[in-house]
């Protein structure tokens, strides 16, 4: 019997991925069905349902579950089960009017023009997009990347159970990193772990991340460095570069028997507190007992307070989740202490001064962040050695140097351009 936490709302994982001979039959049938194009976010949500990461969801939410999720973080169709973020599918008016409840339709990723799954249409409905944004993102500002995605949705939502026919490029492109929840659980069980702390990563792993991971290992049997390999906003460092950087750091500075690396295909919503709760839900499905929640977890810009994502765990029912947060204070390198430290441990409150050559000029606390790291690298400035390990900086420097070597017209439109990296 497993010693790991149970999946969310179910005694077993409920992956919706169709495999082997059954998949071939489904692919043939799908060619004759109406096509519903999906945005990258909708595709990533479908993939998460396919691998069982969104257990126990059976498909895209209907109106009652959408409303319950927004209003009270619960799903009436699942007996009031806790769920923090709507998982919905939208389409345009013309397609919606042609869909008949009970019929099947094929789900296509619009960006790659790939068949990903099937849905049996159960319901069609309209939503108040402004309401969803205010509830989930705490703002309806279209400058927020997650809000912008909701506002760009089609006017009609389509709900119903799904079957997933493809995992797209992820198993091949991220072999050894990409994992289904059942695979991660099997690794943890083989190691004899019962307590596992998940470290959410969408940035390269600088010294603050490593410090949090080391603390978690002192508390739990091991740490699961779980990288987002789905779509990010413009300016974020591509997943393949980040994976290389994390690998370099883990290989040299972590005990191999206390760390597992993984990757998951969800797209970031940048929903701050609500997204932290969603991260907890699917990390529980992966078998994690704890989620490391640090400063500005899943945030963007100044839409959320630095520790709002920690406080929201105190606002939900105590039995909503089996996984628990490991709330970590602001961490930094302290020149007075001569080590990594946090606001809880370090008595020195002056901010460190670093010149443009990366040289220390006084003060105590060097505050580390992915945003600052991207800024220094994109501007070709020196990165203080206390910020991250040299192996990591070398990989990131190589990436940013490659951007500067590209023709200007490509950088102007590319999501990885140096200009975009400052956004």
Buried (B, 14 or more C-beta within 10 A) or exposed (E): EEEBBBBBBBEEBBBBBBEEEEBEEBBEEBEEBBBBBBBBBBBBBBBBBBBBBBBBBBBBBBBBBBBBBBEEBBBBBBEEBBBBBBBBBBBEEEBBEEBEEEEBBBBBBBEEEBBBBBBBBBBBBEBEBEEBBBBBBBBBEEEBBBBBBBBEBBEBBBBBBBBBBBBBEBBEBBEEBBBBBBBBBBBBBEBEBBBBBBBBBBBBBBBBBBBBBBBBBEEBBBBBBBBBBBBBBEBBBEBEBBBBBBBBBBEEBBEEEBBBBBBBBBBBBBBBBBBBBBBBBBBBBBBBBBBBBBBBBBBBBEBBBBBBBBEBBEEBEEEBBBBBBBBBBBBBBBBBBEEBBBEEEBEBEEEBEBEEEBEBEEBBBBBBBBBBBBBBBBEEEBBBEBBBBEBBBEBBBEBBEEBEEBEEEEBEEBEBBBEBBEE
